[in-house]
Amino acid sequence: MIKEIIKLLSDDEKSLTTPLLKTQVFASRIGNVPLYEWVNKELNGFNYSDEIPEYRIAKASPIGTISDGYNYQQNTMLPVSIFGDKIAKELIKFKIDDGVKSLEDTSTGKYGDTIIKPMGADFCAMLTREAQKNGAEIQIIEGRIQVHIGEFVNSISKIRAKFLDLILKLEQQFPEIDEYSIDKNELNKSVTHIMTQINIHSSGEGNIITSGNHNTITANVNVTKGDISGLKDELIKNKVNIDDTNEIADIVAVESLENNQFGPNVKKWLSKMVNKSIEGSWEVGVAAAGGLLVELLKKYYGI
């Protein structure tokens, strides 16, 4: 099986899906949980609570429309330095969290040369407040994060290189590898050690822009329409404290949608949570924060 995986990985025209699936079978047979979990994330994508490996972090360009009260600048690069260091760093990075099949499709240009994630109105309002707080009398009318597909091509190449490095090192240590006859404890120790050596685990910067599924947020959430208990469970799972969780639960229990949009109290709560992310009192990235909460609430409201 190992030699077959190496052969597949050595051909950069081949999809990563098949060698990953074969490695998942291998990891299951030898009982190596870290390898199995890493392969599973590469196949199916990373969750909000996961830290994203460095090889899945892309360079991004924040673009938008700016007004100084007299003039509009459309489709212009946002001057990130006016938002402060923390936000500036987030705006120029893009978390590629989809599974490899999605990355491969995107890298072909199937969805265009540029992947775009629009900024929500609340997020633009937050950027405006930060800019004005730092002395820039401007308003961010609308904004988006743009990433060229070359970044997806680069990420796929890095995944392939890391993956191949792991399998080759494993073959070097166990030339006659056979998961049925070799000492599984020894093999598992080697696999885990090699993964650590080449930094092939889920670590890196977590507070960054998220790509979602072709420009939309795709959290693996278990919330159905009207399910307050499920909503609370998912919020707590994503590190929202109990007081904030209970607050939004009380709000949604009585506040309906208005013209298929969130009501004023829900919007106020969302803004508060984005501000908490900026301040660092909620351990979720600024841009990801808004997207995560909006997605959970959309699931709850059934929109």
C-alpha positions as CSV (number, residue, x, y, z in Angstrom):
1,M,0.0,0.0,0.0
2,I,2.8,2.4,0.9
3,K,4.5,2.0,-2.5
4,E,1.2,2.6,-4.3
5,I,0.7,5.8,-2.2
6,I,4.2,7.0,-3.2
7,K,3.5,6.4,-6.8
8,L,0.2,8.4,-6.7
9,L,1.8,11.3,-4.9
10,S,4.8,11.4,-7.2
11,D,2.5,12.3,-10.1
12,D,1.3,15.9,-9.6
13,E,-1.3,15.4,-12.3
14,K,-3.1,13.0,-10.0
15,S,-5.7,14.1,-7.4
16,L,-4.7,13.9,-3.7
17,T,-8.0,12.3,-2.9
18,T,-7.0,8.7,-3.7
19,P,-3.7,8.6,-1.8
20,L,-5.3,10.3,1.2
21,L,-8.1,7.7,1.3
22,K,-5.5,4.9,1.1
23,T,-3.6,6.5,3.9
24,Q,-6.7,6.8,5.9
25,V,-7.2,3.0,5.6
26,F,-3.6,2.5,6.5
27,A,-3.9,4.7,9.6
28,S,-7.1,2.9,10.7
29,R,-5.4,-0.5,10.3
30,I,-2.4,0.4,12.4
31,G,-4.5,2.4,14.9
32,N,-2.7,5.8,14.5
33,V,-5.2,8.5,15.6
34,P,-3.1,11.6,14.7
35,L,-2.5,10.4,11.1
36,Y,-6.1,9.4,10.7
37,E,-7.4,12.7,12.0
38,W,-5.0,14.7,9.8
39,V,-6.0,12.8,6.7
40,N,-9.7,13.2,7.6
41,K,-9.3,17.0,7.8
42,E,-7.4,17.2,4.5
43,L,-10.2,15.2,2.9
44,N,-13.2,16.8,4.5
45,G,-12.0,20.2,5.5
46,F,-11.2,21.9,8.8
47,N,-13.7,23.2,11.4
48,Y,-13.9,26.7,12.9
49,S,-12.3,25.4,16.1
50,D,-9.3,23.9,14.3
51,E,-6.0,25.7,14.0
52,I,-5.1,25.8,10.3
53,P,-1.6,24.5,9.2
54,E,0.7,27.2,7.8
55,Y,0.6,25.6,4.3
56,R,-3.1,26.3,4.1
57,I,-2.8,30.1,4.8
58,A,-3.0,32.2,1.6
59,K,-2.2,35.8,0.9
60,A,-5.3,37.9,0.5
61,S,-6.2,41.4,-0.8
62,P,-8.9,43.4,1.0
63,I,-10.8,45.4,-1.6
64,G,-13.7,47.8,-1.1
65,T,-15.4,51.2,-1.5
66,I,-14.2,54.0,0.7
67,S,-15.8,57.4,1.3
68,D,-14.4,60.4,3.0
69,G,-17.7,62.2,3.1
70,Y,-17.1,63.9,-0.2
71,N,-15.7,61.3,-2.6
72,Y,-16.0,57.6,-3.2
73,Q,-13.1,55.3,-4.1
74,Q,-14.5,52.1,-5.6
75,N,-12.7,48.8,-6.0
76,T,-9.7,50.1,-4.1
77,M,-7.2,48.3,-1.9
78,L,-8.2,49.0,1.7
79,P,-5.4,50.8,3.6
80,V,-5.0,48.1,6.3
81,S,-2.6,50.0,8.4
82,I,-5.4,52.4,9.6
83,F,-7.2,49.5,11.3
84,G,-4.5,48.6,13.8
85,D,-2.0,45.7,13.6
86,K,-4.3,42.9,14.7
87,I,-7.0,43.5,12.2
88,A,-4.4,44.4,9.5
89,K,-2.8,41.0,9.8
90,E,-6.1,39.3,9.5
91,L,-7.2,41.2,6.4
92,I,-4.2,40.0,4.4
93,K,-4.5,36.4,5.2
94,F,-7.1,33.8,4.1
95,K,-7.7,30.5,5.7
96,I,-8.2,27.7,3.1
97,D,-10.2,25.3,5.1
98,D,-12.0,23.2,2.5
99,G,-11.2,19.6,1.7
100,V,-8.6,18.8,-1.0
101,K,-11.2,18.0,-3.7
102,S,-12.7,21.5,-3.3
103,L,-9.2,23.0,-3.4
104,E,-8.3,21.1,-6.6
105,D,-11.6,22.2,-8.3
106,T,-10.9,25.9,-7.3
107,S,-7.3,25.7,-8.5
108,T,-8.4,24.8,-12.1
109,G,-10.2,28.1,-12.5
110,K,-13.6,26.4,-12.4
111,Y,-14.9,29.3,-10.3
112,G,-12.7,32.0,-11.9
113,D,-9.2,33.3,-11.4
114,T,-10.1,35.1,-8.2
115,I,-12.0,33.8,-5.1
116,I,-14.0,36.5,-3.4
117,K,-15.5,36.5,0.1
118,P,-17.7,39.5,0.7
119,M,-17.5,41.4,4.1
120,G,-20.8,41.7,5.9
121,A,-22.3,45.1,6.7
122,D,-21.4,44.6,10.4
123,F,-17.8,43.9,9.6
124,C,-17.6,47.0,7.4
125,A,-19.1,49.1,10.2
126,M,-16.5,47.7,12.6
127,L,-13.7,48.6,10.2
128,T,-15.1,52.1,9.9
129,R,-15.1,52.5,13.7
130,E,-11.5,51.2,13.9
131,A,-10.3,53.5,11.2
132,Q,-12.0,56.6,12.8
133,K,-10.7,55.6,16.2
134,N,-7.2,55.7,14.7
135,G,-7.7,59.2,13.2
136,A,-8.9,58.3,9.6
137,E,-12.1,60.1,8.9
138,I,-13.4,57.6,6.3
139,Q,-16.2,55.1,5.9
140,I,-16.0,51.6,4.5
141,I,-19.1,51.3,2.4
142,E,-18.5,47.7,1.3
143,G,-15.6,45.3,1.2
144,R,-14.5,41.9,0.1
145,I,-11.4,39.6,0.5
146,Q,-9.9,38.5,-2.8
147,V,-7.5,35.6,-3.3
148,H,-6.0,34.5,-6.6
149,I,-6.3,30.8,-7.4
150,G,-2.5,30.6,-7.6
151,E,-2.7,30.5,-3.8
152,F,-4.8,27.4,-4.0
153,V,-2.4,25.8,-6.4
154,N,0.4,26.6,-4.0
155,S,-1.4,25.1,-1.1
156,I,-2.1,21.9,-2.9
157,S,1.6,21.6,-3.8
158,K,2.5,22.1,-0.2
159,I,0.1,19.5,1.0
160,R,1.4,17.0,-1.6
161,A,5.0,17.8,-0.6
162,K,4.3,17.3,3.1
163,F,2.3,14.2,2.5
164,L,5.0,12.7,0.2
165,D,7.8,13.6,2.7
166,L,5.8,11.7,5.5
167,I,5.4,8.5,3.4
168,L,8.9,8.5,2.1
169,K,10.4,8.9,5.6
170,L,8.1,6.1,6.8
171,E,9.3,3.8,3.9
172,Q,12.9,4.6,4.8
173,Q,12.5,3.5,8.4
174,F,10.4,0.4,7.5
175,P,11.6,-0.8,4.0
176,E,9.5,-3.9,4.2
177,I,6.6,-2.3,5.8
178,D,3.5,-4.5,6.2
179,E,0.9,-3.3,8.6
180,Y,-0.1,-6.9,9.5
181,S,3.3,-8.2,10.6
182,I,5.3,-5.2,11.9
183,D,5.2,-4.1,15.5
184,K,2.3,-1.6,15.4
185,N,3.5,0.2,18.6
186,E,6.9,0.9,16.9
187,L,5.3,1.9,13.7
188,N,2.9,4.3,15.4
189,K,5.7,6.0,17.3
190,S,7.6,6.5,14.1
191,V,4.5,7.9,12.3
192,T,3.7,10.4,15.0
193,H,7.4,11.4,15.3
194,I,7.7,12.0,11.6
195,M,4.5,14.0,11.6
196,T,5.9,16.2,14.3
197,Q,9.3,16.6,12.5
198,I,7.7,17.9,9.3
199,N,5.0,19.9,11.0
200,I,2.2,18.0,9.5
201,H,-0.4,18.5,12.2
202,S,-3.2,21.1,12.7
203,S,-1.2,24.0,14.0
204,G,-0.6,27.6,12.9
205,E,-2.5,30.8,13.0
206,G,-6.1,30.4,13.7
207,N,-7.3,34.1,13.8
208,I,-7.6,34.7,10.1
209,I,-10.1,35.1,7.2
210,T,-12.0,31.9,6.3
211,S,-12.7,30.8,2.8
212,G,-15.6,28.5,3.5
213,N,-17.1,26.5,0.6
214,H,-16.6,28.4,-2.6
215,N,-16.8,31.8,-0.8
216,T,-19.5,30.8,1.8
217,I,-19.1,29.7,5.4
218,T,-19.5,26.0,5.9
219,A,-19.2,25.2,9.6
220,N,-20.1,21.6,10.5
221,V,-23.0,22.6,12.7
222,N,-25.8,20.6,14.2
223,V,-28.5,23.3,14.4
224,T,-31.9,22.9,12.9
225,K,-34.6,25.5,12.6
226,G,-36.0,26.6,16.0
227,D,-33.5,24.4,17.8
228,I,-32.4,26.6,20.7
229,S,-30.6,23.8,22.5
230,G,-28.5,22.9,19.4
231,L,-27.7,26.6,18.9
232,K,-26.5,27.0,22.5
233,D,-24.4,23.8,22.2
234,E,-22.7,25.0,19.0
235,L,-22.0,28.5,20.5
236,I,-20.4,27.0,23.6
237,K,-18.4,24.6,21.4
238,N,-17.0,27.6,19.6
239,K,-15.9,29.3,22.8
240,V,-18.8,31.7,23.3
241,N,-19.2,32.2,27.0
242,I,-22.4,31.0,28.8
243,D,-23.7,34.6,29.5
244,D,-23.5,35.6,25.8
245,T,-24.9,32.2,24.8
246,N,-27.9,32.6,27.1
247,E,-28.4,36.2,25.9
248,I,-28.7,35.3,22.3
249,A,-30.9,32.3,23.1
250,D,-33.3,34.6,25.0
251,I,-33.3,37.1,22.0
252,V,-34.0,34.5,19.3
253,A,-36.8,32.9,21.4
254,V,-38.8,36.1,21.0
255,E,-37.4,38.0,18.0
256,S,-38.5,36.9,14.5
257,L,-36.9,37.8,11.2
258,E,-37.7,41.1,9.5
259,N,-38.0,40.8,5.7
260,N,-35.9,37.7,6.0
261,Q,-33.2,39.6,7.8
262,F,-32.1,39.4,11.4
263,G,-33.9,41.6,13.9
264,P,-32.3,44.6,15.6
265,N,-31.4,42.8,18.9
266,V,-29.8,39.9,17.0
267,K,-27.7,42.5,15.0
268,K,-26.7,44.3,18.2
269,W,-25.6,41.0,19.7
270,L,-23.6,40.1,16.6
271,S,-21.8,43.5,16.7
272,K,-21.0,43.0,20.3
273,M,-19.4,39.6,19.7
274,V,-17.3,41.0,16.8
275,N,-16.0,43.7,19.1
276,K,-15.2,41.0,21.7
277,S,-13.1,39.2,19.1
278,I,-11.2,42.5,18.3
279,E,-10.5,43.0,22.0
280,G,-9.3,39.4,22.4
281,S,-12.0,38.4,24.9
282,W,-13.4,35.8,22.5
283,E,-10.8,33.4,21.0
284,V,-12.0,33.5,17.4
285,G,-10.6,35.6,14.6
286,V,-12.3,38.9,13.8
287,A,-13.5,38.0,10.3
288,A,-14.3,34.4,11.2
289,A,-16.3,35.6,14.2
290,G,-19.0,37.3,12.2
291,G,-19.2,34.5,9.6
292,L,-19.5,31.8,12.3
293,L,-22.2,33.5,14.3
294,V,-24.2,34.5,11.2
295,E,-24.1,30.9,9.9
296,L,-25.3,29.5,13.2
297,L,-28.1,32.0,13.4
298,K,-29.1,31.4,9.8
299,K,-29.4,27.7,10.6
300,Y,-31.5,28.4,13.6
301,Y,-33.9,30.7,11.6
302,G,-33.9,28.3,8.7
303,I,-32.6,30.8,6.1
